[in-house]
């Protein structure tokens, strides 16, 4: 066991990625000693492979995984994700025997985290009535008192009642609150950019979990973070509870038991901490070095003597180039230090040397940022989209954040019976391979998978990375432009490819959800023309939701949906109208956050800004007073996310109105006010501004509810940026 607070995790993986991140966080956080993972799902032996895989990827294959008593809880992790992992029992003990054994070993200091049914715990209490006295704390992931419970302990209410009736100190972790902790697309890319086996596997898992229909930016919940080792829980509230009618309810002291209820948390901070553990290359190196030192005694005599001689002499310490920044200089020296271990292990003939060489190569590659760099959109959907009937450009490469000299680079792409290879002699920066696929026939199935691989040499040692990605046809038709007008909204859609086996026509329709009496618009996209436009007039009556427009593309016959998008009608007298113009590269779709809709950029889709035309009525501002820009936007709680506002006259030469603004860590809708820059303020005062733009930084998409130019504050409490 790693030194730290001993903790057991009991999970059914019912909460999907949340339970996966909980194990990663526990396995890689200093101060936490993960002593075991128990499985309480409906197929515990099958789901044990999931736990075994994530533990191996997190560098803790030594942690025992024990299938427990089957329950009705179903894992949310797709079985194919862990299909390549074999699980074998690491202990002859049953779950009950294991728990009793660990409670004696860590008397009064063992923590127990349960996100699934409490069957394993209840069975142990029945077997050993003294067990509760030896547990330090039970952390129960559940809905707070008074909220209808879903999943988790409800799969075995009898077991939950037995546990609540025991003397175990209990803290309820409010799963409802932490489900607001979201994985944005840029956070997914941050995980992917770590370029490790762990990050690549998690990226693929995230994509598998988001394959359900909906916008690509649909977030994922990340709950169940451990309340020790850096996670952020608020001050727990004391309460007395009992189980009744499928829920945990607050009650009086006379007929209930005391618990602590962690009702307040900082979900964004918890998620950031979990991602940091995933991407922690230095922590991975520390674990590798620690385990290597403890394993030296198992090497054969000759190898052991050589290792001890090299360690006694010390690995090389190389001076960093003069003028190099501190962080880069430390990485430069650390990589040279690791290179000493690689050279030593590569020369040993002991059978143990080969697996240790691979571990050190993985740690070296992580620190150096060496890894397979797939197209960004693959990390979002985990599939390569191919447009049938035409050649498709595909570009991937080798990342090289540490500027290591690599040679003999070979990039290979396989699609069914077709394959291609590109070579680069040497590089000390990111290397890119360019390919163009053949035009696959529209009347035949596409290859099922794309195989990406790159091999190279570094420090005169061979390295290789590969990934297998599903192939899917790109959408046959798509909404290419949404444009607000003074009358309503204009939607343009385009057919990209057709097939003799599919409907030759696509139906484009626009409706206002929640408004049965509101008008709708529709048009048919002919395969020959490839493009059509529909217009929907703004309605001034009807429900509040009538300003939301739902756009559907479906096959003309059969009605099968091709794609779906959302847009927003302009308000009466709005001085700014969003223009999703392809020439401007503007984002065009609306997304919802916390029950409120706003326009969103799509950086990965090539739309890194929101562009607004100034309506003929112009801005209601004075020519003699200061000009302020007020923007309502959504902050995802990521402190590296930035945007700025720009303005242009008819010339379309955009100038910055504001500096780059870093969003706060608090997640939610915000209103900020900015003083227009000296170079643009006269343009506003003279009425010459014709365009406003919200430009997203390369570190996140922007979600904007409204943008206004004014002389006086219109929103009390808006944060001001002079």
Secondary structure as the mmCIF struct_conf table of DSSP 4:
data_model
#
loop_
_struct_conf.conf_type_id
_struct_conf.id
_struct_conf.beg_label_comp_id
_struct_conf.beg_label_asym_id
_struct_conf.beg_label_seq_id
_struct_conf.end_label_comp_id
_struct_conf.end_label_asym_id
_struct_conf.end_label_seq_id
BEND BEND1 UNK A 3 UNK A 3
STRN STRN1 UNK A 4 UNK A 11
BEND BEND2 UNK A 13 UNK A 13
TURN_TY1_P TURN_TY1_P1 UNK A 14 UNK A 16
HELX_RH_AL_P HELX_RH_AL_P1 UNK A 17 UNK A 28
BEND BEND3 UNK A 29 UNK A 29
TURN_TY1_P TURN_TY1_P2 UNK A 30 UNK A 30
STRN STRN2 UNK A 31 UNK A 39
BEND BEND4 UNK A 41 UNK A 41
TURN_TY1_P TURN_TY1_P3 UNK A 42 UNK A 43
HELX_RH_AL_P HELX_RH_AL_P2 UNK A 44 UNK A 57
TURN_TY1_P TURN_TY1_P4 UNK A 58 UNK A 59
TURN_TY1_P TURN_TY1_P5 UNK A 61 UNK A 62
BEND BEND5 UNK A 63 UNK A 63
STRN STRN3 UNK A 65 UNK A 67
BEND BEND6 UNK A 72 UNK A 72
BEND BEND7 UNK A 77 UNK A 77
HELX_RH_3T_P HELX_RH_3T_P1 UNK A 79 UNK A 82
TURN_TY1_P TURN_TY1_P6 UNK A 83 UNK A 84
BEND BEND8 UNK A 90 UNK A 90
BEND BEND9 UNK A 92 UNK A 93
HELX_RH_AL_P HELX_RH_AL_P3 UNK A 95 UNK A 105
TURN_TY1_P TURN_TY1_P7 UNK A 106 UNK A 109
STRN STRN4 UNK A 110 UNK A 114
BEND BEND10 UNK A 115 UNK A 116
BEND BEND11 UNK A 118 UNK A 118
HELX_RH_AL_P HELX_RH_AL_P4 UNK A 119 UNK A 127
TURN_TY1_P TURN_TY1_P8 UNK A 129 UNK A 130
HELX_RH_AL_P HELX_RH_AL_P5 UNK A 131 UNK A 134
STRN STRN5 UNK A 135 UNK A 142
HELX_LH_PP_P HELX_LH_PP_P1 UNK A 143 UNK A 144
TURN_TY1_P TURN_TY1_P9 UNK A 145 UNK A 146
BEND BEND12 UNK A 147 UNK A 147
BEND BEND13 UNK A 151 UNK A 151
HELX_RH_3T_P HELX_RH_3T_P2 UNK A 152 UNK A 156
HELX_RH_AL_P HELX_RH_AL_P6 UNK A 157 UNK A 164
TURN_TY1_P TURN_TY1_P10 UNK A 165 UNK A 165
BEND BEND14 UNK A 166 UNK A 167
STRN STRN6 UNK A 170 UNK A 174
HELX_RH_AL_P HELX_RH_AL_P7 UNK A 175 UNK A 178
TURN_TY1_P TURN_TY1_P11 UNK A 179 UNK A 180
STRN STRN7 UNK A 182 UNK A 182
HELX_RH_AL_P HELX_RH_AL_P8 UNK A 185 UNK A 192
TURN_TY1_P TURN_TY1_P12 UNK A 193 UNK A 194
BEND BEND15 UNK A 196 UNK A 196
HELX_RH_AL_P HELX_RH_AL_P9 UNK A 197 UNK A 209
TURN_TY1_P TURN_TY1_P13 UNK A 210 UNK A 210
BEND BEND16 UNK A 212 UNK A 214
TURN_TY1_P TURN_TY1_P14 UNK A 216 UNK A 217
STRN STRN8 UNK A 221 UNK A 221
BEND BEND17 UNK A 227 UNK A 230
STRN STRN9 UNK A 233 UNK A 233
HELX_LH_PP_P HELX_LH_PP_P2 UNK A 235 UNK A 236
STRN STRN10 UNK A 237 UNK A 244
TURN_TY1_P TURN_TY1_P15 UNK A 245 UNK A 246
STRN STRN11 UNK A 247 UNK A 250
HELX_RH_3T_P HELX_RH_3T_P3 UNK A 253 UNK A 255
BEND BEND18 UNK A 256 UNK A 256
STRN STRN12 UNK A 257 UNK A 262
STRN STRN13 UNK A 265 UNK A 265
HELX_RH_AL_P HELX_RH_AL_P10 UNK A 267 UNK A 278
TURN_TY1_P TURN_TY1_P16 UNK A 279 UNK A 279
HELX_RH_AL_P HELX_RH_AL_P11 UNK A 281 UNK A 295
HELX_RH_3T_P HELX_RH_3T_P4 UNK A 296 UNK A 298
BEND BEND19 UNK A 299 UNK A 299
HELX_RH_AL_P HELX_RH_AL_P12 UNK A 301 UNK A 313
HELX_LH_PP_P HELX_LH_PP_P3 UNK A 318 UNK A 321
TURN_TY1_P TURN_TY1_P17 UNK A 322 UNK A 323
HELX_RH_AL_P HELX_RH_AL_P13 UNK A 326 UNK A 346
TURN_TY1_P TURN_TY1_P18 UNK A 347 UNK A 347
BEND BEND20 UNK A 350 UNK A 350
HELX_RH_AL_P HELX_RH_AL_P14 UNK A 351 UNK A 368
TURN_TY1_P TURN_TY1_P19 UNK A 369 UNK A 369
STRN STRN14 UNK A 370 UNK A 373
HELX_RH_AL_P HELX_RH_AL_P15 UNK A 376 UNK A 381
BEND BEND21 UNK A 382 UNK A 382
STRN STRN15 UNK A 383 UNK A 386
TURN_TY1_P TURN_TY1_P20 UNK A 388 UNK A 389
BEND BEND22 UNK A 390 UNK A 390
STRN STRN16 UNK A 393 UNK A 400
TURN_TY1_P TURN_TY1_P21 UNK A 401 UNK A 402
STRN STRN17 UNK A 406 UNK A 415
TURN_TY1_P TURN_TY1_P22 UNK A 416 UNK A 417
STRN STRN18 UNK A 418 UNK A 427
BEND BEND23 UNK A 428 UNK A 429
STRN STRN19 UNK A 431 UNK A 436
TURN_TY1_P TURN_TY1_P23 UNK A 442 UNK A 443
BEND BEND24 UNK A 444 UNK A 444
HELX_LH_PP_P HELX_LH_PP_P4 UNK A 445 UNK A 447
BEND BEND25 UNK A 448 UNK A 448
STRN STRN20 UNK A 449 UNK A 458
TURN_TY1_P TURN_TY1_P24 UNK A 459 UNK A 460
STRN STRN21 UNK A 461 UNK A 473
HELX_LH_PP_P HELX_LH_PP_P5 UNK A 474 UNK A 475
BEND BEND26 UNK A 476 UNK A 476
STRN STRN22 UNK A 477 UNK A 484
BEND BEND27 UNK A 486 UNK A 487
STRN STRN23 UNK A 488 UNK A 495
TURN_TY1_P TURN_TY1_P25 UNK A 500 UNK A 501
BEND BEND28 UNK A 502 UNK A 502
BEND BEND29 UNK A 504 UNK A 504
STRN STRN24 UNK A 506 UNK A 511
TURN_TY1_P TURN_TY1_P26 UNK A 513 UNK A 514
TURN_TY1_P TURN_TY1_P27 UNK A 516 UNK A 517
BEND BEND30 UNK A 518 UNK A 518
STRN STRN25 UNK A 521 UNK A 525
TURN_TY1_P TURN_TY1_P28 UNK A 527 UNK A 529
STRN STRN26 UNK A 531 UNK A 537
HELX_LH_PP_P HELX_LH_PP_P6 UNK A 538 UNK A 539
BEND BEND31 UNK A 540 UNK A 542
HELX_RH_3T_P HELX_RH_3T_P5 UNK A 544 UNK A 547
STRN STRN27 UNK A 548 UNK A 555
TURN_TY1_P TURN_TY1_P29 UNK A 556 UNK A 558
STRN STRN28 UNK A 561 UNK A 568
HELX_LH_PP_P HELX_LH_PP_P7 UNK A 569 UNK A 571
TURN_TY1_P TURN_TY1_P30 UNK A 572 UNK A 573
BEND BEND32 UNK A 575 UNK A 575
STRN STRN29 UNK A 576 UNK A 578
STRN STRN30 UNK A 579 UNK A 579
TURN_TY1_P TURN_TY1_P31 UNK A 582 UNK A 585
STRN STRN31 UNK A 586 UNK A 586
STRN STRN32 UNK A 589 UNK A 593
TURN_TY1_P TURN_TY1_P32 UNK A 594 UNK A 595
STRN STRN33 UNK A 596 UNK A 600
STRN STRN34 UNK A 602 UNK A 602
HELX_RH_3T_P HELX_RH_3T_P6 UNK A 603 UNK A 605
TURN_TY1_P TURN_TY1_P33 UNK A 606 UNK A 606
STRN STRN35 UNK A 607 UNK A 607
STRN STRN36 UNK A 609 UNK A 614
HELX_LH_PP_P HELX_LH_PP_P8 UNK A 615 UNK A 615
TURN_TY1_P TURN_TY1_P34 UNK A 616 UNK A 617
TURN_TY1_P TURN_TY1_P35 UNK A 623 UNK A 624
BEND BEND33 UNK A 625 UNK A 625
STRN STRN37 UNK A 628 UNK A 635
BEND BEND34 UNK A 637 UNK A 637
TURN_TY1_P TURN_TY1_P36 UNK A 639 UNK A 640
STRN STRN38 UNK A 642 UNK A 648
TURN_TY1_P TURN_TY1_P37 UNK A 650 UNK A 651
STRN STRN39 UNK A 655 UNK A 656
BEND BEND35 UNK A 657 UNK A 658
STRN STRN40 UNK A 661 UNK A 662
HELX_LH_PP_P HELX_LH_PP_P9 UNK A 663 UNK A 664
BEND BEND36 UNK A 665 UNK A 666
STRN STRN41 UNK A 668 UNK A 675
HELX_LH_PP_P HELX_LH_PP_P10 UNK A 676 UNK A 677
HELX_RH_AL_P HELX_RH_AL_P16 UNK A 678 UNK A 685
TURN_TY1_P TURN_TY1_P38 UNK A 686 UNK A 687
STRN STRN42 UNK A 691 UNK A 696
HELX_LH_PP_P HELX_LH_PP_P11 UNK A 697 UNK A 697
TURN_TY1_P TURN_TY1_P39 UNK A 698 UNK A 699
STRN STRN43 UNK A 703 UNK A 710
BEND BEND37 UNK A 711 UNK A 712
BEND BEND38 UNK A 715 UNK A 715
TURN_TY1_P TURN_TY1_P40 UNK A 716 UNK A 717
HELX_LH_PP_P HELX_LH_PP_P12 UNK A 718 UNK A 718
STRN STRN44 UNK A 719 UNK A 721
#
